[in-house]
Amino acid sequence: MNNLRRLILKGSMAAGTLGVAAGAGLLVPSQALAAWPKEAFGQKTLDGALSVLLGSDEMGESADVSIKAPEIAENGAVVPVTVTASMANVESITIAAPNNPAPLVASFDFASGAHGYASTRIKMGKSGDVIAIVKADGKLYSARKNVKVTIGGCGG
Amino acid sequence: MHLMGLAGMAGMLPGSLHATAKQPRDIYETPAFGNVCLMHITDCHAQLNPIYFREPNVNLGIGAALGNPPHLVGNALLQQFGIEPGGRAAHAFSYLDFATAANTYGKVGGFAHLASLVKRLRAERGDGNSLLLDGGDTWQGSGTAYWTRGMDMVQACNLLGVDIMTGHWEFTYQDSEVIDNIGAFNGEFVAQNVKVTEEALFDYKFSEFDGFDEDRGLAFKPYTVRSVNGVRVAVIGQAFPYTPIANPQRFIPDWTFGIRDEQMQAVVDRVRGEEKPDLVVVLSHNGMDVDLKMASRVTGIDVIFGGHTHDGMPAPSVVENRSGKTLVTNAGSNGKFLGVLDLDVRNGKLQGYQYRLLPVFSNLLPADAEMQAHIDKVRAPYLEKLQEPLAVAGETLYRRGNFNGTFDQVICDALTTVNDAQISLSPGFRWGTTVIPGQTITMEHVMDQTCITYPETYRREMSGADIKAILEDVCDNLFNPDPYFQQGGDMVRLGGLDYVCDPRQSFGKRISSMSLDDGTPIDAGKQYMVSGWATVGSQSPGRPVWDVVADYLRDQKQVKLKKLNTPKLVGMEGNPGLADYPAS
């Protein structure tokens, strides 16, 4: 079909996802910008992780944050999650799964003017909410979606 | 049998006099209405020949579904739809007095008889004024479908003239076989909710496949538009959203599914904007509860033709949403019904409709010669194996229902006996035909109940906690109050294990008081020997389950169950989705 497109995609895959995002000049991976926030990702509670990472755990649910994830995961090890933040001045998008042993899953820092969009795959040990926390103009906004992880095998 | 059927139709049998007096002489007489006729079959599970199929006496509705279609059984269902008890229609739509009525009215379904009905309606509605839609679960469910990898059904559907289809069990063959079968299918295969995984897109093995859309990442054509009697009808496909969860992902590693109702809305909007259709319908394998929820959220759909949950609903449910109303139908299973929706579409809008879910009684419809010849031909190489007599049914053997059916119990008893296990597990599929008392159970019946592409059995130790976890997990698939979390199957079937179930509870709290058949309580920390089949995650090491069941049956002269391992139910008193339940 579109061989050129496929070649480009293949090439960019080889360079790695981080490379592509950084290359686009919009999304600055946190590990490239600063030291890996080990303390935040090691926290056992969501509140603790958010306080360490974002300086606060005070957030309000917002209709400007949308989170796309399957109702039931096809594979708990790679659950596709896409977050879109439609407000202005998005500084970061953080994704958390409170039922995971370490709830903080990913955080994307944005350069000014970037469109608030992050898409990744997360690992979930068991069913529970996936929470997106958007930092914009210094405030935290959130949205959540319940994702079920089944053991499968006897239904249908 | 044939004469009895005719007698029943003429109102000569006791109990049917009153009912038939008000009905047309010919139950297939459907007065013409409107200008477009959409016929719908679904979930025939490859039953080419007429069969018996008992509708459930347990189909519980929980939460908002309580007391609403499709969660009605027996008299509650007849009452809801104004069906006279005791007659032919009552037999078609309910389990009531099943064995006697089955003897009276004969077998149902069969592609040769269905073909006669379809041809008749096509002729009555006029050339080019109708479409035949197939909701899927067509290529799986019989021995011949298994041995021909679904091709016997592809050919049968070509003869029947299926115009458009979507799928579920179709995806349980190898992906390359799915692609080949679609290639051999004369109609169109549509599914808006099946995407090629991002990894697979880089080097997709079916990039030449006609329905593949690289830019949208779609594995199949999402919709098609047909002109029917000058009316533009858009048909959007919705495959079973949880195929890689309920069935093995390993056969179709490059495809990812999901309900994707936002994407459905986008497709509807795009179709309405670009194609200027007069009518937008969805051919769905969501299951009826999921369809009802989707109809309340997605706007712009006139009709959802549903399947998967095998609900033979005599009338559509009308669902209101932000911009209007959507009709939701469900057309039963095993070739038992043909849904006929006559529509009056004028000025680009649906003005009115007439719906019939016609039961296919094989005694009332002649066998179409061309279809019968095809059926005889595809069965010939396997006939001897299929017709092997194994035992005689001492009672009605069926599967359908939320908990163990009697044929499930036979399978479970076979697993515990032949594989020397304390407990057995068998999947809560909704397909599988019925055997009536006195009928010889043949290998074909066993294949009808077990015929899947991952039939291998296992025998292994599981802890009491593991067993409870499985029961809770499957129970949530069935009774989660949010339909989007339901997978549309029934509860896992059990042998050697009793339990108490409260469907109203939340995840992890529905199952209690698990005990072995002799009353010994199950200990969470203790190990038990368990046998089962149909493992989704990886291939099990044992023999195919049909061989195990056949071995067991050959050792019995007459099958009469000692016990049915159905749970004791809590909080279900008065639920109209429950009747004649043994253990409550």
Interface residues (C-beta under 8 A of the other chain):
Chain A: M1 N2 R5 R6 L9 K10 M13 K68 P70 E71 I72 A73 E74 N75 S127 K148 T150 I151 G152 G153 C154 G155 G156
Chain B: L201 F202 D203 S207 F212 E214 D215 Y242 P244 I245 A246 N247 Q249 T256 F257 G258 I259 E262 L425 P427 G428 F429 A469 I470 D473 V474 D476 N477 L478 Y484 F485 Q487 G488 G489 V492 F507 G532 A534 T535 V536 G537
